[in-house]
């Protein structure tokens, strides 16, 4: 009987040693630093991925990580059900345990991209296409496909994306980011529209956005926005053509080479405000809060003209004669 107890004791001791060895090996593996091919490695964890699938994704990024071991680590730690989808960044010094904890906490990596006021859609696309951590669903698509993908209810997409610095997770698509910018613009526009001044020559918030895009492009100094807006408000109310060069440039598209010639001013297209009265059919650029506020709350002036001084500011005039003097002084360089 004593021999049986001794044998049983030896077996228990052996089992304990084996368990300890396994536990030690597992602990060493879980806390051993991963070998990364670069200082940082970004991985995208799709929704619904289990630990083994995530390990395989990490392997595809050039980081060796045993899928079965990682799966067991997740199960035994009960973190397997807490893993969250998103973009994660692995860095030098990370261990399998550190990576698992980060994914269970949802500590996703993020990036930032700035959309600048006054930019056209073409410029926005160039910046988004250059983001290496963004999924490019819209690259190579035409505007009709963009409108459909974002769910825009207008024939033109220009000017409908709010200019701001956007934070996004690795693996976010360009369509998702533009959808955010579109919703933000709609919210800001409609909120501003509710508090607009009375007697403005706009039939809708969209017309106000079109107008604000012109103010955005025509303003060189922030303090002039209200007066620039007043000039174009006064022209609209008087039935005068807006005669603003940025609309002509926009209508010229890729044919614009940096200069506007007399024939360009005389060549008719829907955006040429020299040949047509009223507003063009769409915004010509993205619009800031400041330009929108100036357009919906313009200064009260009798100005109909302005010309750039050359330092970013403008000089304003109420009559054509006064304006011609300003042109002679600031454009032609003639002494008054």
PEPE-V411218 format. One record per residue. N is the residue number from 1. PHI is phi in degrees with one decimal (NA if undefined). PSI is psi in degrees with one decimal (* if undefined). Layout:
BEGIN
n->{N & N}
phi->{PHI & PHI}
psi->{PSI & PSI}
END
This chain:
BEGIN
n->{1 & 2 & 3 & 4 & 5 & 6 & 7 & 8 & 9 & 10 & 11 & 12 & 13 & 14 & 15 & 16 & 17 & 18 & 19 & 20 & 21 & 22 & 23 & 24 & 25 & 26 & 27 & 28 & 29 & 30 & 31 & 32 & 33 & 34 & 35 & 36 & 37 & 38 & 39 & 40 & 41 & 42 & 43 & 44 & 45 & 46 & 47 & 48 & 49 & 50 & 51 & 52 & 53 & 54 & 55 & 56 & 57 & 58 & 59 & 60 & 61 & 62 & 63 & 64 & 65 & 66 & 67 & 68 & 69 & 70 & 71 & 72 & 73 & 74 & 75 & 76 & 77 & 78 & 79 & 80 & 81 & 82 & 83 & 84 & 85 & 86 & 87 & 88 & 89 & 90 & 91 & 92 & 93 & 94 & 95 & 96 & 97 & 98 & 99 & 100 & 101 & 102 & 103 & 104 & 105 & 106 & 107 & 108 & 109 & 110 & 111 & 112 & 113 & 114 & 115 & 116 & 117 & 118 & 119 & 120 & 121 & 122 & 123 & 124 & 125 & 126 & 127 & 128 & 129 & 130 & 131 & 132 & 133 & 134 & 135 & 136 & 137 & 138 & 139 & 140 & 141 & 142 & 143 & 144 & 145 & 146 & 147 & 148 & 149 & 150 & 151 & 152 & 153 & 154 & 155 & 156 & 157 & 158 & 159 & 160 & 161 & 162 & 163 & 164 & 165 & 166 & 167 & 168 & 169 & 170 & 171 & 172 & 173 & 174 & 175 & 176 & 177 & 178 & 179 & 180 & 181 & 182 & 183 & 184 & 185 & 186 & 187 & 188 & 189 & 190 & 191 & 192 & 193 & 194 & 195 & 196 & 197 & 198 & 199 & 200 & 201 & 202 & 203 & 204 & 205 & 206 & 207 & 208 & 209 & 210 & 211 & 212 & 213 & 214 & 215 & 216 & 217 & 218 & 219 & 220 & 221 & 222 & 223 & 224 & 225 & 226 & 227 & 228 & 229 & 230 & 231 & 232 & 233 & 234 & 235 & 236 & 237 & 238 & 239 & 240 & 241 & 242 & 243 & 244 & 245 & 246 & 247 & 248 & 249 & 250 & 251 & 252 & 253 & 254 & 255 & 256 & 257 & 258 & 259 & 260 & 261 & 262 & 263 & 264 & 265 & 266 & 267 & 268 & 269 & 270 & 271 & 272 & 273 & 274 & 275 & 276 & 277 & 278 & 279 & 280 & 281 & 282 & 283 & 284 & 285 & 286 & 287 & 288 & 289 & 290 & 291 & 292 & 293 & 294 & 295 & 296 & 297 & 298 & 299 & 300 & 301 & 302 & 303 & 304 & 305 & 306 & 307 & 308 & 309 & 310 & 311 & 312 & 313 & 314 & 315 & 316 & 317 & 318 & 319 & 320 & 321 & 322 & 323 & 324 & 325 & 326 & 327 & 328 & 329 & 330 & 331 & 332 & 333 & 334 & 335 & 336}
phi->{NA & -62.6 & -64.0 & -66.0 & -64.2 & -64.4 & -61.1 & -63.0 & -65.8 & -62.8 & -63.0 & -62.2 & -64.3 & -64.0 & -62.2 & -62.4 & -64.8 & -62.7 & -61.6 & -63.9 & -65.5 & -62.6 & -63.0 & -65.6 & -63.5 & -63.5 & -63.8 & -61.9 & -64.5 & -68.4 & -109.4 & -82.5 & -68.8 & -74.5 & -95.8 & -103.2 & -76.4 & -153.2 & -56.6 & -135.0 & -131.1 & -95.6 & -130.6 & -108.0 & -99.0 & -68.4 & -60.3 & 86.5 & -73.8 & -90.8 & -62.4 & -63.7 & -64.8 & -64.3 & -60.7 & -66.2 & -63.3 & -64.9 & -60.1 & -65.8 & -86.6 & 93.3 & -111.9 & -69.7 & -148.1 & -68.1 & -59.4 & -66.3 & -63.5 & -66.0 & -64.7 & -66.3 & -60.6 & -66.0 & -68.0 & -65.2 & -87.2 & 61.9 & -97.7 & -62.4 & -86.3 & -103.6 & -63.1 & -111.9 & -69.6 & 143.2 & -95.9 & -127.4 & -115.6 & -89.6 & -131.8 & -56.0 & 99.5 & -68.1 & -114.1 & -55.1 & -65.6 & -65.5 & -64.5 & -61.9 & -61.7 & -62.7 & -71.4 & -70.8 & -85.0 & 70.6 & -80.1 & -75.3 & -83.5 & -135.7 & -132.1 & -131.3 & -139.7 & -102.7 & -103.4 & -95.3 & -59.7 & 90.7 & -75.0 & -90.5 & -58.3 & -59.3 & -67.9 & -62.4 & -63.1 & -60.5 & -71.0 & -65.4 & -64.2 & -87.5 & -79.7 & -70.6 & -100.7 & -108.9 & -81.9 & -98.3 & -80.3 & -99.7 & -61.2 & 84.1 & -81.6 & -87.5 & -65.8 & -62.0 & -68.9 & -63.5 & -57.4 & -68.6 & -66.1 & -84.6 & 85.8 & -75.3 & -99.8 & -128.8 & -73.6 & -122.5 & -97.3 & -58.1 & 79.7 & -94.7 & -117.9 & -67.9 & -77.0 & -167.0 & -93.7 & -106.4 & -94.4 & -139.9 & -83.5 & -55.6 & 98.5 & -67.9 & -90.4 & -61.3 & -65.4 & -64.7 & -66.5 & -67.0 & -63.2 & -63.7 & -64.1 & -67.2 & -63.8 & -63.9 & -62.4 & -60.5 & -64.4 & -65.9 & -63.1 & -67.1 & -65.9 & -66.6 & -61.7 & -67.6 & -113.1 & -64.2 & -66.9 & -76.8 & 63.9 & -87.1 & -83.6 & -118.4 & -91.9 & -156.0 & -65.5 & -66.0 & -62.3 & -64.2 & -67.4 & -58.9 & -60.3 & -63.2 & -66.7 & -69.8 & -60.5 & -57.8 & -76.7 & -91.5 & -95.2 & -94.7 & -131.4 & -55.4 & -68.0 & -92.4 & -55.8 & -61.3 & -75.5 & -60.3 & -60.5 & -64.0 & -60.7 & -74.6 & -62.4 & -62.8 & -67.4 & -60.9 & -65.2 & -86.0 & 76.9 & -81.9 & -66.2 & -67.3 & 47.9 & -114.4 & -60.4 & -57.0 & -71.3 & -65.1 & -59.9 & -63.3 & -66.6 & -74.6 & 62.5 & -71.0 & -78.7 & -71.5 & -112.5 & 104.7 & -130.7 & -106.2 & -106.5 & -57.6 & -66.4 & -68.3 & -68.2 & -96.1 & -83.0 & -77.4 & -157.5 & -57.6 & -100.6 & -82.6 & -86.0 & -91.0 & -95.2 & -131.5 & -90.3 & 79.2 & -86.8 & -67.7 & -75.8 & -152.2 & -60.3 & -112.3 & -171.5 & -73.6 & -121.4 & -82.2 & -58.4 & -62.5 & -66.5 & -66.6 & -65.0 & -63.6 & -73.9 & -91.8 & -137.8 & -70.4 & -66.3 & -93.0 & -135.3 & -109.7 & -76.3 & -124.8 & -142.1 & -156.2 & -142.9 & -73.9 & -78.8 & 107.7 & -113.3 & 100.8 & -91.0 & -128.1 & -113.4 & -110.3 & -145.0 & -95.9 & -121.2 & -66.2 & -62.9 & -64.7 & -64.0 & -62.0 & -64.4 & -66.7 & -62.6 & -61.3 & -76.1 & -96.6 & -103.4 & -87.7 & 76.0 & -85.3 & -75.4 & -67.8}
psi->{-42.6 & -36.5 & -36.5 & -42.9 & -39.2 & -43.2 & -42.7 & -38.7 & -40.5 & -40.1 & -44.0 & -41.9 & -41.3 & -42.4 & -41.8 & -40.6 & -43.6 & -45.0 & -42.6 & -39.2 & -44.2 & -44.4 & -39.6 & -43.0 & -43.1 & -42.2 & -43.4 & -42.5 & -44.0 & -25.7 & 6.0 & 141.3 & 137.1 & 152.4 & 113.0 & 143.4 & -11.6 & 167.2 & -33.9 & 140.5 & 123.3 & 134.2 & 144.7 & 121.9 & 108.1 & 155.7 & 136.4 & 3.2 & 136.2 & 175.4 & -40.7 & -41.7 & -38.3 & -41.4 & -39.6 & -37.4 & -41.5 & -38.6 & -40.1 & -20.8 & 3.5 & 11.7 & 114.8 & 121.3 & 119.1 & 115.2 & -44.3 & -44.4 & -41.5 & -36.8 & -44.1 & -37.0 & -42.1 & -40.6 & -50.2 & -30.2 & -5.4 & 27.6 & -4.4 & -30.9 & -5.5 & -5.0 & 132.9 & 142.4 & 156.3 & -173.5 & 132.6 & 150.0 & 119.5 & 139.4 & 162.1 & 133.8 & -11.3 & 145.6 & 164.0 & -39.3 & -40.6 & -40.4 & -44.3 & -44.3 & -42.1 & -40.8 & -33.5 & -29.8 & -9.9 & 29.6 & 70.7 & 151.8 & 152.9 & 162.1 & 169.7 & 145.0 & 135.7 & 126.3 & 120.7 & 139.8 & 140.5 & -8.1 & 148.5 & 169.4 & -37.2 & -43.6 & -38.6 & -44.2 & -38.7 & -40.7 & -44.0 & -38.9 & -23.3 & -3.3 & 111.7 & -21.8 & 14.5 & 142.2 & 124.3 & 83.6 & -25.2 & -4.0 & 126.9 & -4.2 & 151.8 & 174.7 & -34.4 & -39.5 & -35.1 & -48.0 & -41.9 & -41.5 & -38.0 & -22.6 & 30.6 & 135.8 & 24.1 & 158.9 & -17.6 & 140.3 & -14.7 & 135.8 & 1.1 & 6.7 & 119.6 & 129.4 & 122.8 & 172.7 & 118.0 & 132.7 & 132.7 & 153.9 & 149.9 & 130.5 & -5.5 & 143.9 & 157.5 & -33.6 & -39.8 & -43.6 & -42.1 & -32.4 & -39.4 & -45.7 & -35.7 & -47.4 & -37.9 & -43.7 & -43.4 & -43.9 & -46.5 & -42.3 & -48.5 & -35.8 & -43.4 & -36.4 & -33.1 & -21.3 & 17.9 & 157.0 & 157.4 & 159.4 & 32.0 & 147.2 & 44.2 & 135.4 & -14.2 & 166.6 & -30.3 & -39.5 & -37.8 & -36.6 & -41.3 & -48.2 & -44.9 & -31.6 & -32.0 & -44.0 & -39.8 & -47.2 & -24.9 & -10.8 & 119.7 & -24.4 & 133.0 & -38.1 & -12.8 & -6.2 & -47.5 & -37.1 & -39.2 & -44.2 & -40.3 & -35.7 & -48.2 & -29.9 & -46.9 & -38.3 & -42.8 & -44.8 & -31.4 & -4.3 & 15.8 & 150.1 & 144.9 & -33.0 & 58.9 & 125.1 & -39.0 & -30.7 & -35.2 & -45.1 & -43.3 & -42.7 & -25.6 & -24.4 & -135.5 & -10.5 & -10.9 & 126.0 & 15.8 & -8.9 & 143.7 & 125.0 & 167.2 & -38.2 & -28.9 & -38.2 & -26.1 & -10.5 & 115.8 & 138.8 & 165.6 & -21.5 & 0.5 & 105.0 & 8.8 & -34.1 & -14.0 & 145.8 & 167.4 & -167.9 & 150.9 & 170.8 & -11.4 & 164.8 & 161.6 & -0.1 & 171.8 & 152.2 & 130.7 & 165.6 & -41.8 & -43.9 & -37.6 & -43.2 & -40.9 & -34.3 & -33.7 & -12.0 & 61.7 & 157.0 & 152.4 & 104.4 & 172.0 & 23.1 & 140.7 & -6.7 & 155.0 & 157.0 & 145.9 & 136.6 & -23.1 & -7.6 & 13.2 & -23.5 & 170.5 & 155.9 & 136.0 & 154.7 & 150.4 & -25.9 & 159.1 & -36.6 & -44.1 & -39.8 & -41.9 & -36.1 & -40.7 & -38.2 & -44.4 & -37.9 & -49.1 & -21.2 & -47.4 & -13.5 & 21.0 & 141.3 & 137.1 & *}
END
